[in-house]
């Protein structure tokens, strides 16, 4: 284990907490609590989020929040990340962000954290350290690489009375938020679904499509069946009230996101991906209030679906029951 990783996993003491309470209690970072730290410079989101927030931090939408420090630690064992970490470290320094040498150093200088490490296998240990320090935490997709790890992260949030949430920006694809969810009869969505051997299939990239599906249909999916080929996957989910939702995951052709939503009164085609701004607005509102825009139960239902979809693929398309 290298020195940086040992430092990362070392338990940190509670660090000069701002006024933070969680659950049914009040939560406030106060007017000066606007300093964001980034953990993980192996994701393009680290740069994109920093550019958007820091260029527009005076806008009402971002409430004065800006990224002021970053800890580069990621997962260099993933080939893509070995190239990204040094490049993104150099780029974020050019944006005026201070690069620190340990997670403890980061936590001493920030009020809230964006966990951007793209390796979901690391998120449990990272999240525990951050939540123990009392820093409200957004975990970029995937929240973890298993339902069990995700559930444990939420347990840490409750133990340390510190709020956490995770979602994909595709939850905010154009048109989806305006649909009256109680009228939805079914949905067919599509998303890129590139694979990474260290992750169960949908956690790596296809989670974008799963987020769209569960945002539309809710948490009560009872079964899933996976059809897998080298270039495509088809996931068919059945909900407890008989509705069906499908996700087409693509690895060939043009990458894109979208879908068709069937409601009681009309059929709706989802619009274009809108970038990161809608998600960042939700994140800073969460940092201000401590209230997650996505319920814990929905995030855990997404993880259970992904675990079960992976099991179905391993069992040659057998239907797997979630409940």
C-alpha positions, 0 to 999 in steps of 0.5 A, a space after each residue: 500500500 503506497 503512502 498516499 493510500 495509507 494517509 487516505 485510509 487513516 482515520 481523521 479526528 473531528 475537525 473544527 465542525 461548523 454547525 451541522 445537525 442531520 435527520 430531523 434536526 436543523 442543518 446549516 453551514 452558515 453564510 461563510 461555509 462556502 468552501 468546497 473540496 474535491 476528492 479524486 482527480 481521475 474524473 472529468 467531472 472534477 474539472 467540469 464542476 470546478 469550471 462551472 462553479 468558480 466562474 459563476 459562484 456569484 450567481 444566485 444559483 450557486 449561492 457563493 460556493 466555489 472549489 478551493 482545494 483538491 486531493 488528487 487521490 484516485 484509483 491509478 489501477 484503472 488504466 484510464 485513471 493513470 493518464 487522467 490524474 496527472 493531467 487533471 492535477 495540472 489543469 485544476 491548479 491552473 484554475 486556481 485550486 490548491 492541490 493538497 497532499 492528504 485528505 486530512 489537509 483537505 478536510 481542515 480547509 473546506 466546508 463541504 466535499 465533492 467525492 469525484 473518485 470514479 472508482 466506486 470500490 473506494 467510496 466506502 472508505 473515503 466517505 467514512 473519513 469525510 462523514 466522520 469529519 462532519 463535512 456534507 458530502 456529494 458522491 458522484 456516480 456511482 455511490 459504490 460498487 454494491 448495495 451493501 457498500 452503499 447501505 453502509 455509507 448511509 449508515 455512516 451518515 446517520 452515525 456521524 449526523 452528516 448529510 450525504 447524497 448521490 445521483 447522476 446528472 441524467 436525472 435532470 435530462 430535459 423534460 424528465 423533471 416536468 413529468 407527473 410521476 404518478 401518471 407514468 405507465 412505463 418507460 424505455 430509456 437508453 444510455 451508453 454502458 461502457 464496461 470496466 472490469 473492476 465494476 459490476 456492469 451498470 455501476 461504471 457508466 450505465 448507471 446514468 440510464 438506471 437513474 433516469 428509469 428510477 426517477 420515472 418509475 419509482 423504487 418498487 422494482 421487483 425483478 430484472 432480466 439482462 440480455 447481454 452482447 459485446 456491443 449492447 445490453 437490454 435490461 427489462 425491469 418489472 415494477 410491483 404494480 405491473 409496469 415495465 421499464 427498459 434500459 438499452 445500454 450501448 457500447 457501439 455507435 454514437 453515445 447518447 442519452 434519451 428515452 420514451 415515457 408512456 403516461 396516462 395521457 400522452 407519450 413523451 420523448 425526453 429531450 437533450 442532456 443539459 450538462 452539469 448546471 442543473 445537478 450543481 444547483 441541486 448540490 449547492 442547495 443540498 450543501 446549504 440545507 442538508 436535505 438530499 433531493 434524492 431519497 436514500 431508499 431510491 438510491 439503494 433501490 438503484 443499487 439493488 437493481 444494478 446488483 441484480 442485473 449483473 447477477 442476471 447477466 452472469 446467469 445467462 439472462 435468468 430473471 432475478 427477483 429483487 424483493 
